[in-house]
Amino acid sequence: MLRFPGDLLRLPSSALATMDAVNDVAERLDGLMTLLERVEGGVNRAGSGMDLASLGIAHAMSGLEQAVGLLDSSLPSLSDSASALRALTERVTGLAAEVAGELPRATRSLQEISADLGGLVEAVVGTLPGMRRVLQVPSLPYQPG
């Protein structure tokens, strides 16, 4: 009880300090709320950006799926075209080999008939790429009949 009168005298100053502390806490809470609102705005913007990015990725994936679908549907025709080109190349190669084998004999036969005619055919055929070598290759002697 002896301290009671002193405590009563300190009560108004303690109450004032408590009120100041409560006011300070309230101001700090207001500042915190302002910061949280700013953070919330940034988070909302980031979320919108992520939504746009996921939409873009979805569109890109859709485009890739369409491209793969087009390639899948075109593979059989590409394969058929490659087979046709391979067969045509084999036929052209065979024909070129036949021409290369017959050309020297044909030009020699023409030269025997007419040297001018044989020379003309040789000159014309010699303008074709690779044919000059064929004409210079010694071939079998011409045997009539």
Buried (B, 14 or more C-beta within 10 A) or exposed (E): EEEEEEEEEEEEEEEEEEEEEEEEEEEEEEEEEEEEEEEEEEEEEEEEEEEEEEEEEEEEEEEEEEEEEEEEEEEEEEEEEEEEEEEEEEEEEEEEEEBBEEBBBBBBEBBEEEEEEBEEBBEEBBEEEEBEEBBEEEBEEEEEE
